[in-house]
């Protein structure tokens, strides 16, 4: 586990990203040369929860081994999985590297509820969760690649906290900004978060203007993407 914590992110940046869709964010990241930022697999478990935004707190699993990962492990309060839940800071997102394995759960409803009570911004795994009925009603943004009734010990061995991980085939570093909505989850490199937030807000303002013109019956040509005349009209309308 890393001994150094990244500097806090400006709350204004978090709030700006909360208003920007993952679709817009991926476009902004691609404009900066980053194409592999969308986490393949995780989907929103409760569509009623708000957009998820927060710095990543990471947990890594390796394949379980029968002589190590026995049910008695659940009695250990200091098990890395439990420590991850207890150490994820308020406002952060617990991001779990489950290697895309969905035959056993990464965590269950009780642990996710504890994350909610500690003020976490959400949880993401490229594996499965158990107790799906609880997740479907839980007022914590949660994203997973599936559901499985089997305990994590059947397939997963928790090893590292706060180290770089792979989640959904995307490299996630502790402190990167994780954004999730109905389309899925995107990882924003921490050093790009502020400029992506600013540019994303402006992109969505312009797209709202363009959408209104399309709804008026304008053709795509000249409107989407906007040509200079449309951009001038946008600027003049403030």
Phi and psi restraints in degrees (value plus and minus 20) as a CYANA .aco file:
   2 UNK   PHI     -87.5   -47.5
   2 UNK   PSI     119.8   159.8
   3 UNK   PHI    -108.6   -68.6
   3 UNK   PSI     -30.4     9.6
   4 UNK   PHI    -128.0   -88.0
   4 UNK   PSI     111.8   151.8
   5 UNK   PHI    -120.1   -80.1
   5 UNK   PSI     117.0   157.0
   6 UNK   PHI     -85.9   -45.9
   6 UNK   PSI     135.5   175.5
   7 UNK   PHI     -82.4   -42.4
   7 UNK   PSI     128.4   168.4
   8 UNK   PHI     -79.0   -39.0
   8 UNK   PSI     126.0   166.0
   9 UNK   PHI    -103.9   -63.9
   9 UNK   PSI     119.7   159.7
  10 UNK   PHI     -75.3   -35.3
  10 UNK   PSI     104.4   144.4
  11 UNK   PHI     -75.1   -35.1
  11 UNK   PSI     -49.1    -9.1
  12 UNK   PHI     -85.1   -45.1
  12 UNK   PSI     -53.2   -13.2
  13 UNK   PHI     -88.0   -48.0
  13 UNK   PSI     -63.5   -23.5
  14 UNK   PHI     -80.8   -40.8
  14 UNK   PSI     -64.5   -24.5
  15 UNK   PHI     -85.8   -45.8
  15 UNK   PSI     -57.8   -17.8
  16 UNK   PHI     -84.6   -44.6
  16 UNK   PSI     -63.7   -23.7
  17 UNK   PHI     -87.0   -47.0
  17 UNK   PSI     -46.8    -6.8
  18 UNK   PHI     -85.5   -45.5
  18 UNK   PSI     -43.5    -3.5
  19 UNK   PHI    -116.9   -76.9
  19 UNK   PSI     -20.0    20.0
  20 UNK   PHI    -132.6   -92.6
  20 UNK   PSI     114.7   154.7
  21 UNK   PHI     -93.6   -53.6
  21 UNK   PSI     137.4   177.4
  22 UNK   PHI     -84.3   -44.3
  22 UNK   PSI     -49.6    -9.6
  23 UNK   PHI     -81.8   -41.8
  23 UNK   PSI     -65.8   -25.8
  24 UNK   PHI     -84.4   -44.4
  24 UNK   PSI     -61.7   -21.7
  25 UNK   PHI     -82.5   -42.5
  25 UNK   PSI     -62.4   -22.4
  26 UNK   PHI     -83.0   -43.0
  26 UNK   PSI     -55.7   -15.7
  27 UNK   PHI     -84.7   -44.7
  27 UNK   PSI     -64.4   -24.4
  28 UNK   PHI     -84.4   -44.4
  28 UNK   PSI     -59.1   -19.1
  29 UNK   PHI     -88.9   -48.9
  29 UNK   PSI     -58.5   -18.5
  30 UNK   PHI     -84.0   -44.0
  30 UNK   PSI     -55.4   -15.4
  31 UNK   PHI     -84.5   -44.5
  31 UNK   PSI     -41.1    -1.1
  32 UNK   PHI    -122.1   -82.1
  32 UNK   PSI      -6.0    34.0
  33 UNK   PHI      71.3   111.3
  33 UNK   PSI     -15.2    24.8
  34 UNK   PHI    -124.8   -84.8
  34 UNK   PSI      93.9   133.9
  35 UNK   PHI    -122.9   -82.9
  35 UNK   PSI     -46.7    -6.7
  36 UNK   PHI    -124.3   -84.3
  36 UNK   PSI      57.2    97.2
  37 UNK   PHI    -146.1  -106.1
  37 UNK   PSI     -30.8     9.2
  38 UNK   PHI    -110.4   -70.4
  38 UNK   PSI     104.0   144.0
  39 UNK   PHI     -97.6   -57.6
  39 UNK   PSI      91.4   131.4
  40 UNK   PHI     -93.0   -53.0
  40 UNK   PSI     106.2   146.2
  41 UNK   PHI      96.0   136.0
  41 UNK   PSI     -79.5   -39.5
  42 UNK   PHI     -81.7   -41.7
  42 UNK   PSI     112.2   152.2
  43 UNK   PHI    -149.7  -109.7
  43 UNK   PSI     132.2   172.2
  44 UNK   PHI     -83.9   -43.9
  44 UNK   PSI     109.5   149.5
  45 UNK   PHI    -109.4   -69.4
  45 UNK   PSI     -48.9    -8.9
  46 UNK   PHI    -148.5  -108.5
  46 UNK   PSI      79.8   119.8
  47 UNK   PHI     -80.7   -40.7
  47 UNK   PSI     -34.1     5.9
  48 UNK   PHI    -100.7   -60.7
  48 UNK   PSI     -32.1     7.9
  49 UNK   PHI     -95.9   -55.9
  49 UNK   PSI     134.2   174.2
  50 UNK   PHI     -94.3   -54.3
  50 UNK   PSI     152.9   192.9
  51 UNK   PHI     -77.5   -37.5
  51 UNK   PSI     119.2   159.2
  52 UNK   PHI    -118.8   -78.8
  52 UNK   PSI     108.3   148.3
  53 UNK   PHI    -164.7  -124.7
  53 UNK   PSI     110.6   150.6
  54 UNK   PHI     154.6   194.6
  54 UNK   PSI     142.4   182.4
  55 UNK   PHI     -89.8   -49.8
  55 UNK   PSI     127.1   167.1
  56 UNK   PHI     -97.7   -57.7
  56 UNK   PSI     113.0   153.0
  57 UNK   PHI    -135.2   -95.2
  57 UNK   PSI     100.6   140.6
  58 UNK   PHI    -125.0   -85.0
  58 UNK   PSI     127.9   167.9
  59 UNK   PHI    -155.5  -115.5
  59 UNK   PSI     112.2   152.2
  60 UNK   PHI    -136.8   -96.8
  60 UNK   PSI     114.2   154.2
  61 UNK   PHI    -127.2   -87.2
  61 UNK   PSI     125.4   165.4
  62 UNK   PHI    -135.0   -95.0
  62 UNK   PSI     151.3   191.3
  63 UNK   PHI     -80.9   -40.9
  63 UNK   PSI     120.8   160.8
  64 UNK   PHI     -89.0   -49.0
  64 UNK   PSI     137.1   177.1
  65 UNK   PHI    -150.7  -110.7
  65 UNK   PSI     116.1   156.1
  66 UNK   PHI     -81.7   -41.7
  66 UNK   PSI     -51.7   -11.7
  67 UNK   PHI    -101.9   -61.9
  67 UNK   PSI     -30.3     9.7
  68 UNK   PHI    -128.3   -88.3
  68 UNK   PSI     -64.9   -24.9
  69 UNK   PHI    -115.6   -75.6
  69 UNK   PSI      59.6    99.6
  70 UNK   PHI    -127.6   -87.6
  70 UNK   PSI     142.4   182.4
  71 UNK   PHI     -79.7   -39.7
  71 UNK   PSI     -46.5    -6.5
  72 UNK   PHI     -81.6   -41.6
  72 UNK   PSI     -40.5    -0.5
  73 UNK   PHI     -77.9   -37.9
  73 UNK   PSI     -49.6    -9.6
  74 UNK   PHI     -82.8   -42.8
  74 UNK   PSI     -37.6     2.4
  75 UNK   PHI    -100.8   -60.8
  75 UNK   PSI     -29.1    10.9
  76 UNK   PHI    -108.8   -68.8
  76 UNK   PSI      87.5   127.5
  77 UNK   PHI     -87.0   -47.0
  77 UNK   PSI     -39.7     0.3
  78 UNK   PHI    -116.4   -76.4
  78 UNK   PSI      -7.1    32.9
  79 UNK   PHI     -77.2   -37.2
  79 UNK   PSI     119.6   159.6
  80 UNK   PHI     -73.9   -33.9
  80 UNK   PSI     -54.9   -14.9
  81 UNK   PHI     -82.6   -42.6
  81 UNK   PSI     -63.5   -23.5
  82 UNK   PHI     -88.8   -48.8
  82 UNK   PSI     -58.4   -18.4
  83 UNK   PHI     -84.2   -44.2
  83 UNK   PSI     -57.2   -17.2
  84 UNK   PHI     -80.8   -40.8
  84 UNK   PSI     -63.0   -23.0
  85 UNK   PHI     -85.0   -45.0
  85 UNK   PSI     -62.7   -22.7
  86 UNK   PHI     -97.0   -57.0
  86 UNK   PSI     -38.1     1.9
  87 UNK   PHI    -126.5   -86.5
  87 UNK   PSI     -29.7    10.3
  88 UNK   PHI     -81.9   -41.9
  88 UNK   PSI     100.0   140.0
  89 UNK   PHI     -90.0   -50.0
  89 UNK   PSI     135.4   175.4
  90 UNK   PHI     -74.4   -34.4
  90 UNK   PSI     115.8   155.8
  91 UNK   PHI      66.7   106.7
  91 UNK   PSI     -26.4    13.6
  92 UNK   PHI    -116.9   -76.9
  92 UNK   PSI     143.7   183.7
  93 UNK   PHI    -131.6   -91.6
  93 UNK   PSI     103.7   143.7
  94 UNK   PHI     -96.8   -56.8
  94 UNK   PSI      99.0   139.0
  95 UNK   PHI    -133.8   -93.8
  95 UNK   PSI     102.8   142.8
  96 UNK   PHI    -132.4   -92.4
  96 UNK   PSI     106.3   146.3
  97 UNK   PHI    -110.0   -70.0
  97 UNK   PSI      81.8   121.8
  98 UNK   PHI    -127.9   -87.9
  98 UNK   PSI      -4.9    35.1
  99 UNK   PHI      41.8    81.8
  99 UNK   PSI       0.3    40.3
 100 UNK   PHI      53.1    93.1
 100 UNK   PSI      -9.6    30.4
 101 UNK   PHI    -105.7   -65.7
 101 UNK   PSI     104.3   144.3
 102 UNK   PHI    -136.7   -96.7
 102 UNK   PSI      -8.7    31.3
 103 UNK   PHI    -103.2   -63.2
 103 UNK   PSI     -30.0    10.0
 104 UNK   PHI    -162.0  -122.0
 104 UNK   PSI     132.5   172.5
 105 UNK   PHI     -93.4   -53.4
 105 UNK   PSI     129.8   169.8
 106 UNK   PHI    -102.4   -62.4
 106 UNK   PSI     -56.3   -16.3
 107 UNK   PHI    -185.0  -145.0
 107 UNK   PSI     149.6   189.6
 108 UNK   PHI    -140.3  -100.3
 108 UNK   PSI    -196.4  -156.4
 109 UNK   PHI     -83.2   -43.2
 109 UNK   PSI     -56.3   -16.3
 110 UNK   PHI     -84.0   -44.0
 110 UNK   PSI     -66.0   -26.0
 111 UNK   PHI     -86.4   -46.4
 111 UNK   PSI     -58.2   -18.2
 112 UNK   PHI     -85.1   -45.1
 112 UNK   PSI     -56.6   -16.6
 113 UNK   PHI     -84.4   -44.4
 113 UNK   PSI     -58.1   -18.1
 114 UNK   PHI     -82.7   -42.7
 114 UNK   PSI     -60.1   -20.1
 115 UNK   PHI     -79.4   -39.4
 115 UNK   PSI     -63.3   -23.3
 116 UNK   PHI     -80.8   -40.8
 116 UNK   PSI     -65.1   -25.1
 117 UNK   PHI     -85.8   -45.8
 117 UNK   PSI     -47.1    -7.1
 118 UNK   PHI    -105.3   -65.3
 118 UNK   PSI     -22.4    17.6
 119 UNK   PHI      68.2   108.2
 119 UNK   PSI      -1.8    38.2
 120 UNK   PHI     -83.1   -43.1
 120 UNK   PSI     133.8   173.8
 121 UNK   PHI    -103.7   -63.7
 121 UNK   PSI     -35.6     4.4
 122 UNK   PHI     140.9   180.9
 122 UNK   PSI    -196.5  -156.5
 123 UNK   PHI    -164.2  -124.2
 123 UNK   PSI     121.3   161.3
 124 UNK   PHI    -154.4  -114.4
 124 UNK   PSI     114.7   154.7
 125 UNK   PHI    -159.6  -119.6
 125 UNK   PSI     122.9   162.9
 126 UNK   PHI    -108.6   -68.6
 126 UNK   PSI     -10.2    29.8
 127 UNK   PHI    -127.5   -87.5
 127 UNK   PSI    -170.7  -130.7
 128 UNK   PHI    -129.0   -89.0
 128 UNK   PSI     146.7   186.7
 129 UNK   PHI    -141.3  -101.3
 129 UNK   PSI     142.2   182.2
 130 UNK   PHI    -134.6   -94.6
 130 UNK   PSI     145.6   185.6
 131 UNK   PHI      45.4    85.4
 131 UNK   PSI      30.7    70.7
 132 UNK   PHI     -79.5   -39.5
 132 UNK   PSI     -53.8   -13.8
 133 UNK   PHI     -79.9   -39.9
 133 UNK   PSI     -57.4   -17.4
 134 UNK   PHI     -87.7   -47.7
 134 UNK   PSI     -61.8   -21.8
 135 UNK   PHI     -84.9   -44.9
 135 UNK   PSI     -55.2   -15.2
 136 UNK   PHI     -84.8   -44.8
 136 UNK   PSI     -41.9    -1.9
 137 UNK   PHI    -130.0   -90.0
 137 UNK   PSI     -24.4    15.6
 138 UNK   PHI     -93.9   -53.9
 138 UNK   PSI     112.1   152.1
 139 UNK   PHI    -108.1   -68.1
 139 UNK   PSI      31.1    71.1
 140 UNK   PHI    -155.0  -115.0
 140 UNK   PSI     107.1   147.1
 141 UNK   PHI     -77.2   -37.2
 141 UNK   PSI     102.8   142.8
 142 UNK   PHI    -158.4  -118.4
 142 UNK   PSI     115.2   155.2
 143 UNK   PHI    -150.9  -110.9
 143 UNK   PSI     111.3   151.3
 144 UNK   PHI    -167.5  -127.5
 144 UNK   PSI     142.3   182.3
 145 UNK   PHI    -109.0   -69.0
 145 UNK   PSI     -23.4    16.6
 146 UNK   PHI     150.9   190.9
 146 UNK   PSI    -192.2  -152.2
 147 UNK   PHI    -146.8  -106.8
 147 UNK   PSI     126.1   166.1
 148 UNK   PHI    -172.8  -132.8
 148 UNK   PSI     115.1   155.1
 149 UNK   PHI     -97.7   -57.7
 149 UNK   PSI     -33.8     6.2
 150 UNK   PHI     -96.8   -56.8
 150 UNK   PSI     116.8   156.8
 151 UNK   PHI     -82.3   -42.3
 151 UNK   PSI     132.8   172.8
 152 UNK   PHI     -78.9   -38.9
 152 UNK   PSI     -50.3   -10.3
 153 UNK   PHI     -83.2   -43.2
 153 UNK   PSI     -38.9     1.1
 154 UNK   PHI     -89.3   -49.3
 154 UNK   PSI     -47.6    -7.6
 155 UNK   PHI    -150.9  -110.9
 155 UNK   PSI     -39.4     0.6
 156 UNK   PHI    -142.6  -102.6
 156 UNK   PSI     122.7   162.7
 157 UNK   PHI    -144.9  -104.9
 157 UNK   PSI      95.2   135.2
 158 UNK   PHI     -95.5   -55.5
 158 UNK   PSI     109.2   149.2
 159 UNK   PHI    -145.0  -105.0
 159 UNK   PSI     -69.6   -29.6
 160 UNK   PHI    -139.7   -99.7
 160 UNK   PSI     121.3   161.3
 161 UNK   PHI    -136.7   -96.7
 161 UNK   PSI     123.0   163.0
 162 UNK   PHI      36.9    76.9
 162 UNK   PSI      24.7    64.7
 163 UNK   PHI    -145.2  -105.2
 163 UNK   PSI     138.8   178.8
 164 UNK   PHI     -77.9   -37.9
 164 UNK   PSI     118.4   158.4
 165 UNK   PHI    -153.4  -113.4
 165 UNK   PSI     151.6   191.6
 166 UNK   PHI    -130.0   -90.0
 166 UNK   PSI     107.3   147.3
 167 UNK   PHI    -154.4  -114.4
 167 UNK   PSI      99.2   139.2
 168 UNK   PHI      40.6    80.6
 168 UNK   PSI      14.8    54.8
 169 UNK   PHI      46.3    86.3
 169 UNK   PSI       2.7    42.7
 170 UNK   PHI    -140.6  -100.6
 170 UNK   PSI     115.7   155.7
 171 UNK   PHI     -92.9   -52.9
 171 UNK   PSI     104.5   144.5
 172 UNK   PHI    -141.5  -101.5
 172 UNK   PSI     104.5   144.5
 173 UNK   PHI    -125.4   -85.4
 173 UNK   PSI     124.7   164.7
 174 UNK   PHI     -71.8   -31.8
 174 UNK   PSI     110.8   150.8
 175 UNK   PHI      74.5   114.5
 175 UNK   PSI     -35.7     4.3
 176 UNK   PHI     -76.5   -36.5
 176 UNK   PSI     133.5   173.5
 177 UNK   PHI    -113.2   -73.2
 177 UNK   PSI     102.9   142.9
 178 UNK   PHI    -122.5   -82.5
 178 UNK   PSI     108.4   148.4
 179 UNK   PHI    -144.8  -104.8
 179 UNK   PSI     110.5   150.5
 180 UNK   PHI    -153.9  -113.9
 180 UNK   PSI     119.7   159.7
 181 UNK   PHI    -168.4  -128.4
 181 UNK   PSI    -180.9  -140.9
 182 UNK   PHI     -82.0   -42.0
 182 UNK   PSI     -44.9    -4.9
 183 UNK   PHI    -102.2   -62.2
 183 UNK   PSI     -39.7     0.3
 184 UNK   PHI     116.1   156.1
 184 UNK   PSI    -172.1  -132.1
 185 UNK   PHI    -146.0  -106.0
 185 UNK   PSI     117.2   157.2
 186 UNK   PHI    -146.1  -106.1
 186 UNK   PSI     123.1   163.1
 187 UNK   PHI    -125.1   -85.1
 187 UNK   PSI     101.6   141.6
 188 UNK   PHI    -124.8   -84.8
 188 UNK   PSI      96.3   136.3
 189 UNK   PHI     -71.6   -31.6
 189 UNK   PSI     114.9   154.9
 190 UNK   PHI     -75.7   -35.7
 190 UNK   PSI     -60.5   -20.5
 191 UNK   PHI     -91.1   -51.1
 191 UNK   PSI     -32.7     7.3
 192 UNK   PHI    -122.3   -82.3
 192 UNK   PSI     -23.6    16.4
 193 UNK   PHI     -79.1   -39.1
 193 UNK   PSI     -64.9   -24.9
 194 UNK   PHI     -85.3   -45.3
 194 UNK   PSI     -66.9   -26.9
 195 UNK   PHI     -92.0   -52.0
 195 UNK   PSI     -54.0   -14.0
 196 UNK   PHI     -85.2   -45.2
 196 UNK   PSI     -59.0   -19.0
 197 UNK   PHI     -83.1   -43.1
 197 UNK   PSI     -68.2   -28.2
 198 UNK   PHI     -80.9   -40.9
 198 UNK   PSI     -69.7   -29.7
 199 UNK   PHI     -87.7   -47.7
 199 UNK   PSI     -54.3   -14.3
 200 UNK   PHI     -85.9   -45.9
 200 UNK   PSI     -61.4   -21.4
 201 UNK   PHI     -80.8   -40.8
 201 UNK   PSI     -64.3   -24.3
 202 UNK   PHI     -85.9   -45.9
 202 UNK   PSI     -60.6   -20.6
 203 UNK   PHI     -79.6   -39.6
 203 UNK   PSI     -62.2   -22.2
 204 UNK   PHI     -91.6   -51.6
 204 UNK   PSI     -52.7   -12.7
 205 UNK   PHI     -81.9   -41.9
 205 UNK   PSI     -65.4   -25.4
 206 UNK   PHI     -84.3   -44.3
 206 UNK   PSI     -62.4   -22.4
 207 UNK   PHI     -86.9   -46.9
 207 UNK   PSI     -53.2   -13.2
 208 UNK   PHI     -83.0   -43.0
 208 UNK   PSI     -61.0   -21.0
 209 UNK   PHI     -83.3   -43.3
 209 UNK   PSI     -65.8   -25.8
 210 UNK   PHI     -83.2   -43.2
 210 UNK   PSI     -63.3   -23.3
 211 UNK   PHI     -79.3   -39.3
 211 UNK   PSI     -61.2   -21.2
 212 UNK   PHI     -82.5   -42.5
 212 UNK   PSI     -57.8   -17.8
 213 UNK   PHI     -87.0   -47.0
 213 UNK   PSI     -60.0   -20.0
 214 UNK   PHI     -83.7   -43.7
 214 UNK   PSI     -60.6   -20.6
 215 UNK   PHI     -86.2   -46.2
 215 UNK   PSI     -42.5    -2.5
 216 UNK   PHI     -97.1   -57.1
 216 UNK   PSI     -30.7     9.3
 217 UNK   PHI      85.5   125.5
 217 UNK   PSI     -11.9    28.1
 218 UNK   PHI     -90.3   -50.3
 218 UNK   PSI     130.4   170.4
 219 UNK   PHI     -95.8   -55.8
 219 UNK   PSI     145.6   185.6
 220 UNK   PHI     -83.9   -43.9
 220 UNK   PSI     -62.1   -22.1
 221 UNK   PHI     -79.9   -39.9
 221 UNK   PSI     102.0   142.0
 222 UNK   PHI      68.2   108.2
 222 UNK   PSI     -39.2     0.8
 223 UNK   PHI    -123.8   -83.8
 223 UNK   PSI     -64.6   -24.6
 224 UNK   PHI    -162.3  -122.3
 224 UNK   PSI      87.0   127.0
 225 UNK   PHI     -91.0   -51.0
 225 UNK   PSI     133.1   173.1
 226 UNK   PHI     -89.9   -49.9
 226 UNK   PSI     113.3   153.3
 227 UNK   PHI    -105.2   -65.2
 227 UNK   PSI    -195.3  -155.3
 228 UNK   PHI     -83.5   -43.5
 228 UNK   PSI     -55.5   -15.5
 229 UNK   PHI     -85.1   -45.1
 229 UNK   PSI     -62.2   -22.2
 230 UNK   PHI     -87.2   -47.2
 230 UNK   PSI     -60.2   -20.2
 231 UNK   PHI     -84.5   -44.5
 231 UNK   PSI     -57.5   -17.5
 232 UNK   PHI     -84.4   -44.4
 232 UNK   PSI     -61.6   -21.6
 233 UNK   PHI     -83.1   -43.1
 233 UNK   PSI     -59.9   -19.9
 234 UNK   PHI     -82.3   -42.3
 234 UNK   PSI     -65.9   -25.9
 235 UNK   PHI     -86.2   -46.2
 235 UNK   PSI     -57.8   -17.8
 236 UNK   PHI     -88.7   -48.7
 236 UNK   PSI     -49.3    -9.3
 237 UNK   PHI    -104.6   -64.6
 237 UNK   PSI     -21.1    18.9
